[in-house]
């Protein structure tokens, strides 16, 4: 999409065609965000929402309800952005604004991850938070933490900020996590940031919580039968708490239990995905790499050498059909090798109100690998309960290995 190219100041084939054939103005939509720019004498207007969903409801981000009034006469045109009760010029929100706001979201507030261990209690951690003002005006505001006091204690909960342009400051932050398994809702910081002269935006950042889980070492491998009935699985505490994509509790999936064990050669994963209506479990994919992303499934990411760059992805449906690929994240982009296939040994099973997977992964099949820890993330999709969201172990979720949680091998 040309808009993404313009936001990152890169070349797009559509923009090249517009320039080649003398297009003067381009109108597009879809993003529910208003933005205007002119690039190489071509004017671009991305029309936002006239009543559908909007993101933050923050005007400077182009998140406001509106329509365009366009007047064409003798080869010229005028454009008015019509909001309820207001009429704005076409450049009321620009692509440059969105680029600066995106940088503020990404870089204005930086904090090292808070590592929480599944099953741990009352972890008290002290970290430095760095705030950089790369805007043209002084940053004068109070940073406020929004958090569930039954799960977290953040001190200070509010922090006066005064930073001159092109300066940065460090602030100590003490975070207490009451239960390493109960991290949702994830705390957020809120700061009003001067991204351009006379313009401010609200920057909201998750507390960077990096989850970790211990993986017990075993002497005898389990028998893979799709039942999770061996004693070894009963001695392992599973991952059970998942959240939504935006860090809230109670995702639209039923109870999910993920167990981990390992020996010298293999990692074993047991999964029990509860479902109160098994007749509606979706299993359309029957062949590897054939569309299982839209079935009842589990998505798993493995950064086996913990370089936060190379990693493996497996999407496994309730019948054990795998969609997999080898990936590399570099320079802000993820390259995916769809031709790669892993050596997964998967035995599916059914309980009265759950589907089960037992998975054996040879460590050598995901080489190079670290003996002590892997990056890991998990997503469960249950289509009938919510195609718009899923259950996530670590957020933000996606092809972003720096945000994966950690499997720690004992």
C-alpha positions as CSV (number, residue, x, y, z in Angstrom):
1,X,0.0,0.0,0.0
2,X,1.5,3.3,-1.1
3,X,0.5,5.0,2.2
4,X,2.9,2.8,4.2
5,X,5.7,3.7,1.7
6,X,5.0,7.4,2.1
7,X,5.0,7.1,5.9
8,X,8.5,5.5,5.8
9,X,9.7,7.7,2.9
10,X,10.3,4.7,0.6
11,X,9.5,4.0,-3.0
12,X,6.2,2.4,-4.0
13,X,5.2,1.0,-7.4
14,X,1.7,2.6,-7.2
15,X,3.2,6.1,-6.5
16,X,5.6,5.6,-9.4
17,X,2.6,4.8,-11.7
18,X,0.7,7.9,-10.5
19,X,3.7,10.1,-11.3
20,X,4.3,8.5,-14.7
21,X,0.7,8.9,-15.9
22,X,0.1,12.4,-14.6
23,X,-2.2,11.7,-11.7
24,X,-2.7,14.9,-9.6
25,X,-4.8,13.6,-6.7
26,X,-5.3,10.2,-5.1
27,X,-8.2,9.4,-2.7
28,X,-8.1,6.2,-0.7
29,X,-9.6,4.9,2.5
30,X,-9.7,1.6,4.5
31,X,-7.4,2.7,7.3
32,X,-10.0,4.6,9.3
33,X,-7.4,7.4,9.6
34,X,-7.3,10.8,7.9
35,X,-4.0,11.9,6.5
36,X,-2.8,14.2,3.7
37,X,0.5,14.7,1.9
38,X,2.0,15.8,-1.4
39,X,4.8,13.7,-2.8
40,X,6.5,14.5,-6.2
41,X,3.6,16.8,-7.2
42,X,0.9,14.1,-6.5
43,X,-1.5,14.9,-3.7
44,X,-2.6,12.0,-1.5
45,X,-5.6,12.0,0.8
46,X,-6.4,9.0,3.0
47,X,-10.0,9.4,4.0
48,X,-10.8,8.2,7.5
49,X,-14.0,6.9,9.2
50,X,-17.4,8.4,8.7
51,X,-19.0,6.2,11.5
52,X,-17.1,3.0,11.7
53,X,-14.5,2.1,14.2
54,X,-11.6,4.4,15.0
55,X,-8.4,3.7,16.9
56,X,-7.5,6.1,19.7
57,X,-10.2,8.8,19.1
58,X,-7.2,11.2,19.1
59,X,-7.7,14.0,16.5
60,X,-4.0,14.5,15.8
61,X,-3.7,10.9,14.8
62,X,-6.5,11.3,12.2
63,X,-8.9,9.4,14.4
64,X,-12.1,11.5,14.1
65,X,-15.4,11.0,12.2
66,X,-15.6,13.1,9.0
67,X,-16.3,13.2,5.3
68,X,-14.7,15.1,2.5
69,X,-16.4,17.9,0.4
70,X,-14.6,18.1,-2.9
71,X,-15.4,20.8,-5.4
72,X,-14.0,20.4,-9.0
73,X,-14.0,23.3,-11.5
74,X,-12.1,23.9,-14.6
75,X,-9.3,21.6,-13.8
76,X,-8.8,22.6,-10.2
77,X,-10.3,21.2,-7.0
78,X,-10.9,22.3,-3.5
79,X,-11.1,19.9,-0.5
80,X,-12.8,20.5,2.8
81,X,-12.6,18.0,5.7
82,X,-16.0,18.1,7.3
83,X,-16.2,17.0,10.9
84,X,-19.5,17.4,12.9
85,X,-19.5,21.0,13.9
86,X,-16.2,21.9,12.2
87,X,-14.6,22.3,8.7
88,X,-10.9,21.7,8.4
89,X,-8.3,22.4,5.8
90,X,-7.0,19.4,3.9
91,X,-3.6,19.4,5.8
92,X,-5.2,19.3,9.2
93,X,-3.5,15.9,9.7
94,X,-0.5,15.1,7.5
95,X,1.5,12.0,6.8
96,X,4.5,13.8,8.4
97,X,2.4,14.1,11.5
98,X,1.7,10.4,11.6
99,X,5.4,9.7,11.0
100,X,6.4,11.8,13.9
101,X,3.7,10.3,16.2
102,X,4.9,6.8,15.2
103,X,8.4,7.8,16.3
104,X,7.0,9.1,19.6
105,X,5.1,5.9,20.2
106,X,8.2,3.9,19.5
107,X,11.1,5.9,21.0
108,X,9.9,8.6,23.4
109,X,9.7,6.4,26.5
110,X,12.1,3.5,26.7
111,X,12.3,1.0,29.6
112,X,14.1,-2.3,29.8
113,X,11.9,-5.4,30.1
114,X,10.5,-6.6,33.5
115,X,11.1,-10.3,33.6
116,X,8.5,-12.3,35.4
117,X,8.6,-16.0,36.2
118,X,5.5,-18.1,35.9
119,X,4.3,-19.1,39.4
120,X,6.6,-16.6,41.3
121,X,5.2,-14.3,43.9
122,X,6.0,-10.7,44.9
123,X,8.9,-9.9,42.6
124,X,10.3,-6.4,43.2
125,X,12.3,-4.9,40.4
126,X,14.0,-1.6,39.9
127,X,14.6,-0.3,36.4
128,X,15.5,2.9,34.6
129,X,13.0,4.6,32.4
130,X,14.5,6.9,29.7
131,X,12.4,9.7,28.2
132,X,13.7,11.5,25.2
133,X,12.3,14.8,23.9
134,X,13.1,14.9,20.1
135,X,10.2,17.3,19.5
136,X,10.7,21.0,18.8
137,X,8.9,22.2,22.0
138,X,9.7,21.6,25.7
139,X,8.1,18.5,27.2
140,X,6.3,19.5,30.3
141,X,3.8,17.0,31.6
142,X,3.2,14.4,34.2
143,X,3.7,10.7,33.2
144,X,1.0,8.6,34.8
145,X,0.9,4.8,35.2
146,X,-2.4,3.1,34.8
147,X,-2.3,-0.3,36.6
148,X,-4.3,-2.9,38.5
149,X,-3.2,-2.5,42.1
150,X,-4.1,-6.1,42.9
151,X,-1.4,-7.2,40.4
152,X,1.2,-4.5,40.4
153,X,2.7,-1.7,42.5
154,X,4.6,1.0,40.5
155,X,6.5,3.7,42.4
156,X,6.3,6.5,41.5
157,X,2.8,6.1,40.0
158,X,3.0,9.6,38.6
159,X,6.1,11.5,37.7
160,X,6.5,15.2,36.7
161,X,8.5,15.5,33.5
162,X,10.4,18.6,32.3
163,X,12.7,18.0,29.3
164,X,14.0,20.6,26.9
165,X,14.1,19.9,23.1
166,X,16.7,17.4,22.0
167,X,17.4,16.3,25.5
168,X,16.7,13.0,27.4
169,X,16.5,12.1,31.1
170,X,16.5,8.9,33.1
171,X,14.1,8.1,35.9
172,X,14.2,5.2,38.4
173,X,11.0,3.1,38.5
174,X,10.3,0.4,41.1
175,X,7.8,-2.3,39.9
176,X,6.4,-5.0,42.2
177,X,4.7,-7.9,40.4
178,X,2.4,-9.8,42.8
179,X,2.0,-12.9,40.8
180,X,4.2,-13.8,37.8
181,X,1.4,-15.8,36.2
182,X,-1.2,-13.1,36.5
183,X,0.2,-10.2,34.5
184,X,-3.0,-9.0,32.7
185,X,-4.1,-6.2,32.5
186,X,-0.6,-5.0,31.7
187,X,0.2,-1.5,33.1
188,X,0.5,1.4,30.7
189,X,2.2,4.7,31.0
190,X,0.5,7.9,29.6
191,X,2.5,11.0,28.6
192,X,1.5,14.0,26.5
193,X,4.4,14.5,24.0
194,X,5.1,17.6,21.8
195,X,5.8,15.9,18.4
196,X,5.6,19.1,16.3
197,X,5.4,22.8,16.9
198,X,2.2,23.5,18.7
199,X,1.1,19.9,18.4
200,X,1.0,17.2,21.0
201,X,-0.1,13.6,21.1
202,X,-0.8,11.1,23.9
203,X,1.9,8.4,24.1
204,X,0.8,5.2,25.7
205,X,3.3,2.4,26.4
206,X,2.8,-1.0,27.9
207,X,5.1,-1.9,30.8
208,X,7.5,-4.2,29.0
209,X,6.7,-7.4,30.8
210,X,8.8,-10.4,29.5
211,X,7.3,-13.6,30.8
212,X,9.5,-16.7,31.5
213,X,8.6,-20.3,32.3
214,X,10.9,-23.1,33.6
215,X,11.1,-26.3,31.5
216,X,11.8,-29.3,33.6
217,X,14.4,-31.9,32.5
218,X,13.3,-35.5,32.3
219,X,15.2,-38.8,32.1
220,X,12.5,-40.9,30.3
221,X,10.6,-39.4,27.4
222,X,6.8,-39.5,27.5
223,X,4.8,-41.8,25.3
224,X,3.0,-39.6,22.8
225,X,-0.6,-40.8,22.7
226,X,-2.7,-37.6,22.6
227,X,-3.9,-38.0,26.2
228,X,-1.6,-36.2,28.6
229,X,-2.3,-39.0,31.1
230,X,1.3,-39.8,32.1
231,X,2.5,-38.8,35.5
232,X,5.2,-36.6,34.1
233,X,2.6,-34.1,32.7
234,X,0.9,-34.0,36.1
235,X,4.1,-32.9,37.8
236,X,4.4,-29.9,35.5
237,X,2.7,-26.6,36.1
238,X,1.3,-25.4,32.8
239,X,0.9,-21.9,31.3
240,X,-2.7,-21.0,31.8
241,X,-3.1,-17.2,31.8
242,X,-3.5,-15.6,28.4
243,X,-4.5,-12.0,27.6
244,X,-5.8,-10.0,24.7
245,X,-3.8,-8.3,22.0
246,X,-4.0,-5.0,23.9
247,X,-3.0,-6.4,27.2
248,X,-6.4,-7.0,28.9
249,X,-7.4,-10.1,30.8
250,X,-10.2,-12.5,29.7
251,X,-9.4,-13.1,26.0
252,X,-12.1,-14.7,23.8
253,X,-10.8,-18.3,24.3
254,X,-11.7,-20.9,26.8
255,X,-9.2,-22.3,29.3
256,X,-5.9,-23.2,27.8
257,X,-3.1,-25.3,29.4
258,X,0.4,-25.6,27.9
259,X,3.0,-27.9,29.5
260,X,6.8,-28.0,28.7
261,X,9.4,-30.7,29.5
262,X,12.7,-31.5,27.8
263,X,15.6,-34.0,27.7
264,X,19.0,-33.7,26.0
265,X,17.7,-34.1,22.5
266,X,14.1,-33.0,22.5
267,X,11.6,-30.5,23.8
268,X,8.1,-31.9,24.5
269,X,5.0,-29.7,24.6
270,X,1.6,-30.8,25.9
271,X,-1.5,-28.7,25.1
272,X,-5.0,-29.0,26.4
273,X,-7.4,-26.5,24.8
274,X,-10.8,-26.6,26.6
275,X,-13.9,-26.2,24.4
276,X,-17.5,-26.4,25.9
277,X,-18.9,-27.2,22.4
278,X,-16.6,-29.7,20.7
279,X,-19.0,-30.1,17.8
280,X,-18.0,-26.6,16.6
281,X,-14.2,-27.1,16.6
282,X,-13.0,-25.9,13.2
283,X,-10.5,-28.2,11.4
284,X,-10.6,-27.3,7.7
285,X,-6.9,-27.8,7.0
286,X,-5.9,-31.4,6.3
287,X,-2.5,-30.9,4.6
288,X,0.6,-29.2,5.9
289,X,1.0,-25.5,5.0
290,X,-2.6,-25.4,3.8
291,X,-4.5,-22.7,5.6
292,X,-4.5,-23.9,9.2
293,X,-4.1,-20.3,10.5
294,X,-8.0,-20.0,10.5
295,X,-8.8,-23.3,12.3
296,X,-8.9,-23.8,16.0
297,X,-5.2,-23.7,16.5
298,X,-2.1,-22.8,18.5
299,X,0.5,-20.4,17.1
300,X,4.0,-20.9,18.5
301,X,7.2,-18.9,17.9
302,X,10.7,-20.3,18.8
303,X,13.8,-18.1,18.9
304,X,16.0,-21.1,19.7
305,X,19.4,-19.3,19.7
306,X,17.9,-16.3,21.5
307,X,19.4,-13.8,19.1
308,X,16.1,-12.0,18.7
309,X,16.5,-12.2,15.0
310,X,16.2,-15.7,13.6
311,X,13.2,-17.8,14.7
312,X,10.7,-20.5,13.8
313,X,6.9,-20.4,13.6
314,X,4.5,-23.2,13.8
315,X,0.7,-23.0,13.5
316,X,-0.9,-26.3,14.6
317,X,-4.6,-27.0,14.4
318,X,-6.5,-29.3,16.6
319,X,-5.9,-32.3,14.3
320,X,-2.1,-31.7,14.4
321,X,-1.9,-30.2,10.9
322,X,1.1,-27.8,10.8
323,X,1.7,-24.6,8.9
324,X,5.4,-23.7,9.5
325,X,8.2,-21.5,8.3
326,X,11.7,-20.2,9.2
327,X,11.9,-16.5,9.7
328,X,14.4,-13.7,10.1
329,X,13.7,-10.3,11.6
330,X,16.1,-7.6,10.4
331,X,15.9,-3.8,9.8
332,X,12.3,-3.7,11.0
333,X,11.1,-6.4,8.5
334,X,10.4,-10.1,8.9
335,X,11.5,-12.4,6.0
336,X,9.7,-15.7,6.0
337,X,10.9,-18.9,4.3
338,X,7.6,-20.8,3.5
339,X,9.5,-23.6,1.9
340,X,11.1,-24.6,5.2
341,X,9.5,-27.5,7.1
342,X,10.2,-28.6,10.6
343,X,10.6,-32.1,12.0
344,X,7.5,-31.9,14.2
345,X,6.1,-35.1,15.8
346,X,2.6,-34.3,16.8
347,X,-0.1,-36.6,18.2
348,X,-3.6,-35.0,18.5
349,X,-6.3,-36.3,20.9
350,X,-9.7,-35.5,22.2
351,X,-11.2,-35.3,25.7
352,X,-14.9,-34.8,26.4
353,X,-14.5,-31.0,26.4
354,X,-11.1,-30.3,25.1
355,X,-8.7,-31.0,22.2
356,X,-5.2,-32.1,23.0
357,X,-1.8,-32.1,21.3
358,X,1.4,-33.8,22.3
359,X,4.4,-32.4,20.4
360,X,8.0,-33.6,20.2
361,X,10.5,-31.2,18.8
362,X,14.1,-32.4,18.1
363,X,16.3,-29.5,19.3
364,X,18.6,-30.1,16.3
365,X,15.7,-29.5,13.9
366,X,15.6,-25.9,15.2
367,X,19.4,-25.3,15.1
368,X,21.3,-23.3,16.0
369,X,19.9,-23.5,19.5
370,X,20.9,-22.4,23.0
371,X,21.1,-25.0,25.7
372,X,19.7,-22.7,28.5
373,X,16.9,-20.6,27.0
374,X,14.8,-20.0,24.0
375,X,12.6,-17.1,23.1
376,X,9.0,-18.2,22.9
377,X,5.5,-16.9,22.3
378,X,2.0,-18.5,22.1
379,X,-1.4,-17.6,20.6
380,X,-4.6,-19.6,20.8
381,X,-7.3,-19.0,18.3
382,X,-10.8,-20.3,18.9
383,X,-12.8,-19.0,15.9
384,X,-16.3,-19.4,17.2
385,X,-15.6,-17.3,20.3
386,X,-13.8,-14.4,18.6
387,X,-12.1,-14.1,15.2
388,X,-11.4,-10.5,16.0
389,X,-9.0,-11.4,18.8
390,X,-7.3,-14.4,20.4
391,X,-5.5,-15.4,23.6
392,X,-1.8,-14.4,23.9
393,X,1.0,-15.3,26.3
394,X,3.3,-12.4,25.7
395,X,2.5,-9.1,24.1
396,X,2.8,-7.3,21.7
397,X,2.3,-10.5,19.7
398,X,3.7,-11.1,16.2
399,X,6.9,-11.4,14.3
400,X,8.8,-9.4,16.8
401,X,11.3,-11.7,18.6
402,X,12.5,-9.0,21.0
403,X,9.0,-9.2,22.7
404,X,8.9,-13.0,22.9
405,X,8.8,-14.6,26.4
406,X,11.5,-17.1,27.5
407,X,11.6,-20.8,28.0
408,X,14.3,-21.5,30.6
409,X,15.7,-25.0,30.5
410,X,16.4,-26.6,33.8
